[in-house]
């Protein structure tokens, strides 16, 4: 995945906020995924077409933290989402 290319949800993925979390449904496989509050924020940025680098930058600003932990957490979640067929870029 290119760090500066927009990341987009795969067609057929439906999201619904539930409290501070978000539930994703992959319609083709009928699989359901739940993201916590941090994951929900990342998903919102993905839905907006942000790149990996943009997501990391925005989260560092919003959470006023250094990049190491944020970048690793974003990379882990994006890798999980991609492996489940929920995002493309």
C-alpha positions in Angstrom: 0.0 0.0 0.0 1.4 3.4 -1.0 1.7 5.6 2.0 0.6 8.7 0.1 -2.2 7.2 -2.0 -5.8 7.6 -0.9 -7.2 4.6 0.9 -10.8 3.8 0.2 -13.4 1.3 1.6 -13.9 -1.7 -0.7 -17.3 -1.7 -2.5 -19.8 -3.7 -0.5 -18.5 -2.6 2.9 -21.2 -0.9 5.0 -20.4 0.9 8.2 -22.6 1.9 11.1 -21.6 3.9 14.2 -22.5 2.2 17.4 -21.6 4.4 20.4 -17.9 5.3 20.2 -17.3 2.2 18.0 -18.1 1.4 14.4 -19.4 -1.8 12.9 -18.3 -2.9 9.4 -20.2 -5.4 7.3 -18.6 -6.9 4.3 -21.7 -7.7 2.3 -20.1 -10.2 -0.1 -18.8 -12.4 2.7 -21.5 -11.5 5.3 -18.7 -10.9 7.8 -19.0 -8.4 10.6 -16.2 -6.4 12.2 -16.2 -4.0 15.1 -13.7 -1.2 15.5 -13.1 0.6 18.8 -13.0 4.4 19.2 -9.6 4.8 17.7 -10.4 2.4 14.8 -13.6 4.2 14.2 -11.7 7.5 13.8 -9.3 5.8 11.4 -12.2 4.4 9.5 -13.8 7.8 9.2 -10.6 9.1 7.7 -10.5 6.1 5.3 -14.1 6.9 4.2 -12.9 10.4 3.5 -10.2 9.1 1.1 -7.2 10.0 3.3 -3.8 8.4 2.7 -1.9 6.4 5.3 0.4 9.4 5.9 -2.6 11.8 6.2 -4.3 9.5 8.7 -1.1 9.4 10.8 -0.6 13.1 10.7 -4.2 13.9 11.6 -4.2 11.4 14.6 -0.9 12.8 15.9 -2.4 16.3 15.8 -5.7 15.2 17.4 -4.1 13.1 20.1 -1.1 15.4 20.6 1.4 12.6 20.6 4.6 11.6 18.8 4.5 9.5 15.6 6.0 6.2 16.7 3.0 4.6 18.5 0.4 6.3 16.2 2.2 5.1 13.0 2.5 1.6 14.2 -1.1 1.4 15.3 -2.3 2.8 12.0 -0.2 0.4 10.1 -1.4 -2.6 12.1 -5.1 -1.6 11.6 -4.7 -0.8 7.9 -3.0 -4.2 7.4 -5.8 -6.0 9.1 -8.5 -4.1 7.1 -6.6 -4.9 3.9 -6.2 -8.6 4.8 -10.0 -8.8 5.4 -10.7 -7.1 2.0 -12.3 -4.1 3.6 -10.0 -1.4 2.1 -8.1 -0.8 -1.1 -5.8 2.0 -2.2 
